[in-house]
C-alpha cells in the first residue's frame, strides 16, 4: 500500500521540486542583488546566463531521454539541480553567479523535459488530459518556495543557509520517488535525430511558449524587485507578488483540464492571455502594494494553462518535437528577463514591464490561430 501511494505521488513530486527550486531562487533575487550590489544591467547578465543554459539544454535533454529514458534522466539531472542551488547564494562575484546560473538553466531545462516526457506517457495511459494538473503541482512548488522564501527572508536567514537546507531536504524524496516509478525504456528516435528545430505547426506552439516564457520569467525575476523599488516593500513582502502569481496559477491549473475538455485549448489559452494582459495593466497602474499584488495574481490566472497545453500538444509528436518546442519556448527565458533588465536600466522597470502586457496580447492572437494547440 505504501509503495502504491509513493508511486501515485512520484510524478507530481518532480513538478513540485522544480517549482520549489525555481521559486526559491526567485524569492531571494532582491537579497542576492543587494549582497553583490548589482545594477539592473548586471543582474540581467546573470539572468541571461540562466536562459542561455536552459535554451542550450534541450538537445541534451532529448539525448538523455532517448538513451536512458525519462525516469533515469530525471534522477540524474535532479541531483545536479539540487547541488547547483546553494552555489547561487555562495557566489561572491558576478562572474561566478553567472557561471552558476548557466548550470541552473541547463539542469532545470533537462529536468523539465524529462518530467514532461513522463507526464506525457501518463496522459496517454490515462486516456484523458492530465497535463494541466501536473503543472498545477509545479505551481504548488513555486507557491511553497515563494512563501518559504518570504518567511525566511523576513526572519533574516542567510541565503546560502536557506538554499543549502532546502537542497538537502529535497534530495531524499527525489531518490525515493525515482525508485517508486516503474522502469521505463529509452525512447527510440528514428534516424538517431535527438533534436530538431521547430517547423510547420510546431512553430506556432513554440512562439506561444516563447512569449509565455517571457511573461512568466519577468514576473518571477522582476516582480519582487518592482515591489521593493517602486513601492518600497521589505525583503519579506517583496516575494509575495510572485507567491500570488503562483497561487492563482495553481488554482487555475487544477481546473484547467476540465476547461480544456469543455472549451478547447485554443479558446482557453487565448482568453487567458487577455486576462493576463489585464492583470499586468492593474499591477502597473496601482499605487498600493495590495492592488499591485492582485494584478500579478490575475496575470497568473491568465498564463496558467499556456505551458501545459502547449507541451501536451507537442508531446503527442514524440520527445524530439517536445524538446524542439521547449527550445523555442524557453528561448523566451533567454531573452525575456534580461531584456526587461536592460530596458529597466535605460527607461525604468515600470516602463519595461509594459512589454509583458504587450506580449500577453501577442499570445492571445497566436493562440487563436494555432491549429495544433487543440
N, C-alpha and C positions, 0 to 999 in steps of 0.2 A: 504493500500500500504506500509506504514511504517513497519507494522508488518511482511508482507511477505519479505520485504527487510532484516529485522533483522533476520528472520528465515534462509534466504539464507546465511548469514554471520556468524551465530552462531557456526556451526561446524568448519569452518575454524578458527574462533577466538580461540577456545580451543587449536588448534595446534599452533597458533601464541603465545598464552600465555605461553605454556610450553617452546617454543623456546626462548622467551624473558627471562624467569626466568633462564633457563639453561645458556644462553649466558651472562646474567648479572653477574652471579657468576663467570663464566669462564673468563670474561674480567677483573675482579678485583682480580684474584688469585695472580698475582705478588705483588699487593699492600697489600693484606692480609698477604701473606707470609712475606713481609718485615716488616709489622707492628708487627707481632708476632715473628719475627726473626727465622723462621723455616728453617731447612736444608732440603734437598730433602727427607730424610728418614722420618722426622717428617711430612712434607706435605703429603707424601704418606700414613701415618696413617690416616690423615683426609680424603683423597680420598678413602681409603679403607672403611671407615665408610659409605660414600655415596653409594658405591657399595653394601655393606652389607645390608643397608636399602632397596635399590632397589631390590635386589635379594629376600629378605625375604618378600617383599611387595606383590608379585604376588599371593600367596594363599589368602591373604586378599582382593586383587583386585577382584579375581574370586568370592569370597564370597559376596562382596559388589554388584557386577553386578548381581549375581544370586538372591540376596534378594531384592535389591532396584532398579535394572535397571541401565544402564549406565548413563542416564540423571541425576538422583538424585546423583549418585556416583560422577560424575564429578564436581558438585557444592560443595558437602561436602568436598571432597579431595582438590579441588581448593582453597577453603578458607584457609584451614590449610597450603597449599603450600605457599600461599602469606604471611601468618603470619610467616612462617619459614625463609623467605628470609632475613629480617633485622637482625634476630638472628645470621646469619653468620658473619655479619660485627660487631656486638656488642660483640662477644665472646672475652674475654680478655686473655684467656689461651687456650692452645692446647686442653686440655681435654673437654672444653666447645665447642670449634669449632667441635670436633669430635662428640659430642652429637647432635649438630645442624645438622651436615652432615648426621647423621643417619636418622633424621626426613626428611631432604631434599630428600634423596634417597627413603625413604618409600612413601612419598606423591607424588613424581614425578612418581614412578613406578605405583602406583594406578591410578593416573591421566592418565598416558599413556595407560594403559589397557582400562580404561573406554572410553577415546576418540577414541581409535582404534575400540572398540566394536561399538560405534556409527557410525564410518566411514564404518565398515563392513556392518551394516544394510543399510546404504545409498547406498553402492555399489551394494548390492543385489537388492534394489528397483530400482536403475538406470539401471540395466542390463548391465553394462559395467564397465570397470576398471576406478576407480577414486582415488585409494589409493595413487598413486604417487603424484597426485595433492594435496591431503590432506597433505601429508608430505612436499610438496613444501611450504605450508603455515607455517609449522613448521620452515622451513629454512628461510622464511621471518622473523619469530620471532627471530631466532638466529642471522641473519644478523643485524636486527634492534637493538637487545640487545647488540651485539658486537660493533656496530658503536656508539651507545649512550654511552656505557662504555668507549670507546676510547676517545670520546669527553669530557665526564665529568672528566675522569682521567687527560686528558690534561689540563683541567681548574682547576684542584686541588680540586675538590669536595670530601668531606669526603665520605668514602664508606658507612657508616651507613645512611647518608642522601640520597645518591643515591638509596640504596636498599629500604629504607622506603618510599620515594616518589613514586617509581615505583610500590610498592605493593598497595599503596592507589589508584593510577591511574588505576590499573588493576581490582580492586575489583568490581566497579560498572558495567563495561562491562561484567564481569563474571556472575553476577547476572542477568543482562538483557538478555544475550544470553541463559542462563538456562531457563528463563521464556518464551523465544520465541520458544523453541523447543516443539513439541507435547509430551504429556506424553507417556512414554513407559512402558513396563511391565518387571518385573524381568524375567531373562532367566532361565527357569527350566532346571535343570541338572539331568539326570537320576541317581538314587541311591544317590542323595544328595552329589555327589562327586564333590567338588568345585576346586579340584586341582589334577593334575596327573603329574608324571614325564614323559617327552617326551619319546616316544617309536616308534619303526618302522621307517617309513619315516619321522616322526616328528623330530627324532634325527638329521637328515641331515639339516633340516631347522634351528634347534636350534644351530647347530655347525656353520653354516654360520652366523647366528646372533651373536653368541659368538665372533667370530673373528671380525665381523664388529663393534661390540660394543667396542672392544679394540682399533680399529683404530680410531673411532670417539672420544672416550674418551681421547685417547692420544693426538689427535690434539687439542681438546677443553682445556684440562688441562695443556698441556706442550708446545704448540706452542708459546704462549706468553712468557713463561719463556725461551724457546730456543732462541727467538729473543733478549730478554733482556740480557741474559747471554753470548750467543755466538756471537751476533752481536752488543751488547751494545745499543739496541734500548731503547727509552724512554717509560714511562708508557703510553703515548698517542699513540705511534706507535706499541707497542707490541701486543695489541688486534687485529691489522689489519690482522695478519696471520689467526686467526680464522674467522674474518669477510670475508676474501677472500674465505676461505674454505666453509663457509656457503653460500656465494653469488653464487658460482658455483654449489653447491648442489641445491639451489633454481632454477637456470636456467635449470639444468638437470631434476629435478623432474617435472617441468612444462610440458616437452615434454615426460616424462617417460612413461605415459600410452599409448601414441601413439607408442612409440618404442616397448612396450610390445606386443601390438596388432599385430605389423608387424613382429617382430623377435622372440618373446617369451621371457619369463622371464629368463630362464636359460642362454641364449646367452648374454642377456644384463648384467646380474649380473656378469657373468664370464669375459666378455670383460671389464666391468667397473673395476673389481678388478685388472686386469692387468694394466689398466690406472692409478689406484691409486698407484700401486707399482712404476710406472714410476715417478709419482709426488713426492713420498717420496724420490726417488733417486735424483731428481733435488733439492729438498729442502735441502738435507743433504750434497750435494757436492757444493752448491752455496756459493760464497764468498761475495755476496752483498745482502742486505735486500730485494730489489725488486724481485730478482730472487728466493730467498727463499720463499717469499710470493706467487709467481707464482707456485712454486712446491706444496705448501699446497693447493692452489686453484685447481690444477689438481687432487690432491687426493680427493677433494670434488666432482669433476665430477665423479670419479670412484666409490665412495661408495654411491652415491646419491640414487640409486634405490634399494639398498640392503634391507633396512628395510621395505619400502612399499610393496615390492613383497613377502618378507618372511612373514610378518604379514597378507597380503591378502591371501596367500596360507593357513596359519594356521587358520585364521578366518573362512574359509569355513567349518571347522570341529567343530565350536562352541567355546564358551568362555573358556571352560576348556583347549581345545587344544591351543587356543591363549595364555592363561596365562602360560601354560606349556612351549611353545616355547619361550615366553617372558622371563621366568625364566632362561632358559639355555642361551638365548641371552644376558640378562643383567648380567649374571654371569661374562661376559666379562668386564662389568663395575666394578664388584667387584675386579677382579684380574688384569685388564689391567693397568689403570693409576697408581695404587700403585706399580705394578711390574716395570713399567717404572721408577718410582721414586727410587725404591731400586737399580735398575741397574744403574741409573744415579749417585746415591750416591757412588757406588763402582767403576764404569767404565766411568762415564761421560754421560751427556744427549745425546750427539751426537751418541755415540755407542748404547745407549739404544733405540733410535728411529729407529735404523736399524731393530729391531724386528717388528716394524709396517709394514715396507716394506715386510718382510718375510711373515707376516700374510696375506697381500694382495694376495700374490701368493697362499696361502693355500685356501683362499676364492674362487679364480678362479677355482682351482681344485675341490673343494667341490661342487660349483655351477654347474659345468659341469656334475656332476653325480647325482644331486638331482632331481629325477623324479617328486616329489610333488611340486616343485617350479613353474611348469607351471600353 
